[in-house]
Amino acid sequence: QGAVRNLAETLSNRTWTPSEPSSPALGLADPNPGLNAVSCPVAGTCVAAGLYDDQNSDSHGLIETLSNGAWNPAEPPAPANATAGFDAGLYGVACPAPRTCVAVGGYGDQHGIGQAMTETLSTGTWTPAEAPLPGGPPGPNDSAALLSVSCPAPGSCVTVGYYGQEGNFGGLIETL
């Protein structure tokens, strides 16, 4: 019917099995979800990160968690300086241990600047943060996002992305 849906494929005993993670429970007919990354710290437990659109076509971060064979959607909180009708998305996730994850992406702040962000899962709660950028504070035409993350151990991560202005972006590496 033209609706975009999430799809997860699970490999078990050399057989791939499709499943459809739930859409956000926001009463949206077509939230246009998209999952961009997945991390599975142990067999049967996974976290996927992505985004979905609300009724105003604003994008929001989306976390899907696989536990006991079922996917459960959640919208992680936005950083404190996110604008009310902000566009946000998550593009990478790494879970070095069960219930310990870092998701990365970007969002629009109250000044209309695209900011890089992290979402950290610890003791069952996602905590957002604006990622620091090299140099001074970003200007009105600047944009930044984090696209991928790797965490070999809890509390030790490296994430990569970009920052700058259209036509003049630079690489961005953040370490924890």
C-alpha positions in Angstrom: 0.0 0.0 0.0 3.0 2.3 -0.4 3.8 2.4 3.3 7.5 2.0 4.4 8.0 -0.5 7.1 11.0 -1.8 9.1 12.4 -5.2 8.4 14.7 -7.4 10.5 16.2 -10.6 9.3 17.5 -13.0 12.0 19.9 -15.9 11.3 19.4 -19.0 13.4 20.6 -22.5 12.6 21.6 -21.3 9.1 18.1 -20.0 8.3 17.2 -16.4 7.8 13.8 -15.4 9.3 12.1 -12.1 8.5 10.3 -10.1 11.2 8.7 -6.6 11.3 9.8 -4.5 14.3 6.9 -2.5 15.6 6.3 1.0 14.5 6.4 3.8 17.1 3.1 3.8 19.1 2.2 7.3 18.1 -0.9 6.6 16.1 0.8 7.4 12.8 -0.6 5.8 9.7 2.7 5.9 7.9 5.6 6.9 10.1 8.2 6.2 7.4 10.5 4.3 9.7 14.1 3.5 8.8 16.6 1.4 10.8 20.2 2.2 10.0 22.3 0.1 12.3 22.1 -2.9 14.7 24.2 -4.3 17.5 23.7 -7.6 19.3 25.8 -7.9 22.5 24.6 -11.5 23.1 22.5 -14.0 21.1 18.8 -13.1 21.1 19.4 -9.5 22.4 19.8 -6.7 19.8 19.4 -3.0 19.6 18.6 -1.2 16.2 18.9 2.5 15.7 17.2 4.7 13.1 14.4 7.3 12.7 10.8 7.8 11.9 8.6 10.8 10.8 5.8 12.3 12.9 2.5 13.7 11.6 4.3 17.0 10.7 7.0 15.1 8.8 9.6 15.9 11.4 12.1 13.1 12.0 12.8 11.6 15.4 15.3 9.1 16.7 14.1 5.5 16.9 15.4 2.7 19.0 14.2 -0.9 18.5 15.1 -3.5 21.1 14.9 -7.2 20.5 14.3 -9.2 23.7 12.6 -12.6 24.2 11.9 -12.8 20.4 10.0 -9.5 20.2 11.0 -6.0 18.9 10.0 -3.1 21.1 10.2 0.5 19.7 11.1 3.6 21.7 11.9 7.2 21.0 15.0 8.2 23.0 14.9 11.7 24.6 16.3 14.6 22.6 19.1 16.8 23.8 18.0 19.8 26.0 18.7 22.3 23.2 16.7 20.5 20.5 14.0 22.7 18.9 10.4 21.7 19.4 9.8 20.6 15.8 13.3 19.2 15.5 14.6 16.8 12.9 16.7 14.0 14.4 18.0 10.6 13.4 20.2 7.9 14.7 22.7 6.3 12.2 24.9 4.0 14.3 24.7 1.9 17.4 27.2 -0.2 19.4 26.4 -2.4 22.4 29.5 -3.8 24.0 27.4 -5.5 26.8 23.8 -6.2 27.5 21.9 -3.0 28.5 24.9 -0.9 27.7 24.8 0.9 24.3 25.8 4.1 22.5 23.7 5.3 19.5 24.9 8.3 17.4 23.3 10.7 15.0 22.2 14.3 14.5 19.5 16.8 15.4 18.4 20.4 14.8 19.0 22.7 17.7 17.0 25.8 18.8 19.1 28.0 16.4 18.5 25.8 13.4 22.0 24.3 13.5 22.5 20.7 12.8 24.3 19.2 15.8 26.0 15.8 16.3 24.5 13.8 19.2 25.0 10.7 21.2 22.4 8.6 23.1 23.8 6.4 25.9 22.0 3.5 27.4 22.9 2.7 31.0 20.7 1.0 33.6 17.7 0.9 31.3 17.7 4.7 30.5 18.7 6.5 27.3 20.6 9.8 28.0 21.1 12.3 25.1 24.1 14.6 24.7 25.3 17.1 22.1 28.7 15.9 20.8 31.5 18.5 21.2 32.9 19.9 18.0 36.5 21.0 17.4 37.1 24.8 17.3 34.5 27.4 18.3 30.7 27.0 18.5 29.0 26.2 15.2 27.6 29.0 13.1 24.2 29.4 11.5 25.1 27.5 8.3 27.0 24.7 10.0 25.9 21.2 10.3 27.2 18.1 12.1 26.3 14.4 12.6 27.8 11.2 13.8 27.3 8.3 11.5 29.0 5.2 13.0 30.2 4.0 16.4 32.3 1.2 17.7 32.6 0.3 21.4 35.0 -2.5 22.2 34.1 -2.3 26.0 31.6 -0.3 28.1 32.8 3.3 28.5 35.3 3.0 25.6 33.9 4.1 22.2 35.0 5.8 18.9 32.5 7.5 16.6 32.9 9.1 13.3 30.9 11.7 11.3 31.2 15.1 9.7 30.9 18.8 10.6 31.2 22.1 8.7 29.3 23.9 6.0 27.8 22.5 2.7 30.7 22.1 0.3 33.3 22.4 3.1 32.7 19.5 5.5 35.5 17.9 7.5 35.7 14.5 9.2 34.8 14.3 12.8 36.1 11.7 15.3 34.8 11.5 18.8 36.3 9.3 21.5 35.0 8.2 24.9 
